Amino acid sequence: MTATKTVTADDLIARYADGIAFVAEETPATTVSDFTYQLEVAAENFEAAGINGGDELETGAQYLADGAGATDDTKRAVLLAQAAEYLARANDMADEYRLML
C-alpha cells in the first residue's frame, strides 16, 4: 500500500504562486496571507475576463487559510487537501488568462 503525501500550505503556494501572481499583477506570494489575498484578486480578474472558476479559488483560499492556522494535524491535513482540490485548476486558468492578453 502506498502512503499518500500530505499537502502543505507551502506546497500549494509553490505550485500556484507564479500563475496567480501574474493574474493578480503582483510578485509571487511567499506567505499564506499574501497568497490568499492574491487568490481573491485573481478570482475577481478571472471573472472580469469571463473565465469560470473564480469562486473555486475563493473557496480554496479560505480552506488554505483555515488549514494553515489549524493546530490539529488531522484537521490541517483535511483542510489543506480541500484547498488543493479547489485550487487544482488555478494554473490552467492563469494560462487561459495569459492567452487573452
N, C-alpha and C positions, 0 to 999 in steps of 0.2 A: 504494500500500500504506500503510495506517495504522499508525503506531507505537503500541505498547502502552505505557501509562504504568506505570512500576514502582511498586509499592505500597511505602510506607514504614511503619515502626513507628508514627510519628506519625499517619499516615493511619488506621491501624486503631484507634488509641486514640481519635482524634477521632470516628470513625464509631460506635464501640460503647460508649464510656466511660459515657455517661449511663444507658443501659439496664442495663448490668452493675452500675454503682454502685447503682442502685435495688435490684436483686435482692440485692446483697451488703450492703446497708444501710450504705453508705459515701458519702463525697463522690466525685465523678468523679475517676478517676486521671489523672495527667498524666505519669507515668513508666512505663516498661516494667515495672519490678519491681512497682510498685503495681498496675498493670493485670493482670499475670499472677496476682498474689495474689487480686485481686478476681474474676478468672475462675474460680479454683479454688473460692472461697467460693460464687460464683453457681452453679457446677456442682452443689455439694452442696445448695444451696437448691432448685434445679430438680428434683433427684432427690427430695428430700423432698416437693415439691409434685406429684410424678408427671408432670413434664414431661420428655419424652425429649430427649436431645441433650447432656447434661452431659459425657459422655465426649468429644464433639467439641470442646467448649470447652476441656477439659483438654489435649487434643492440640494445639489451636490455640495455647494458652498456651505450650506447650513449643516449637512452631515459632517463635512470636513471640520468645521469649527467645533461642533459638538464632540466629535471623536477625538480631536487633538486635545480638548480640555477634559476628557473623561479620565477619571482616576482609576476606574476598574478596568483591568486588562481585557476582560471578555467584552464589556460594553464598548471599549475603544475599538477593538477589532471588528465588531459588528458594524459600528457607525462608519468606520473608515472603509469597510467593504461596501457599504451602501453608497458612500461618496464615490468610490471607484466606479460603481455601476452607473451612477448618474453623470459622471464626467467622461465616460468611455468614448463618446463621440466628439469631445472637445477639439481634438486635433483635426478631425475631418471637417468640422465646422469652420475652424480657423483657415484651413486650406481653401474651402469654398469662399470664404470672405476675401482671401488674398486674390483669388481669381476674378472677383468682382471689381477690384480696384484698377 
